[in-house]
Every structure is written in structure tokens, then in C-alpha cells.
């Protein structure tokens, strides 16, 4: 019997056991504006494939879900944030203050 928070693998908030923050999802490391145009689409393709692109393009919002799934949305945000940070140079990571929202970090990197 499935519990209330058991999600089908097609649900955008589903997290596969292999989805961890420590594992980078692309081989390109963002070093700055000089390679952002290569890094960004590569990251977007991987996030789309993992059904998590909505967390950075605002098509997937915590407020769209029940309280119970809101917590799962927070977990997904943390995973995406970890993926973003694991594909950035250490110098860029230190420039992010209080990274809590993957979408905000994404927008900051775009600027």
C-alpha cells in the first residue's frame, strides 16, 4: 500500500535514490561568465531529464502543492541547489550568500 507521500516516478517531486546533492549531474564546471552560455543549457537539459527544471523556471512552485508535498518540494529544491553548487567553481560558490532557493541562485548566476 502506498503512503500519502509515495510519489509515482513521473511526478515532478519524485526523488530517485540516486538523486543526491553530492553527485554532479553535468561534467562542465561553471567558472564565470566566460562559460555560462555552455554550462546553463547543459544544466537545463539535465534538470529537464530529471523533471526538476520547474524549480528554476518557476513552473513548479511549493505553493502549488499541499503542505505534505510542500516538504517534498523543499527537498527537491535542496537537491537541485546541490546539483547547481556541485557544478560551480569554489570561487563562485563563496559568492552565494545563504543559498536556500534554487531559482534565486539560478537567476543570480544568469546576471
Secondary structure by P-SEA (a helix, b strand, c coil): cccccccccccccccccccccccccccccccccccaaaaaaaaaaaaaaaccccccccccccccccccaaaaaaaaaaaaaaaaaaaccaaaaaaccccccaaaaaaaaac
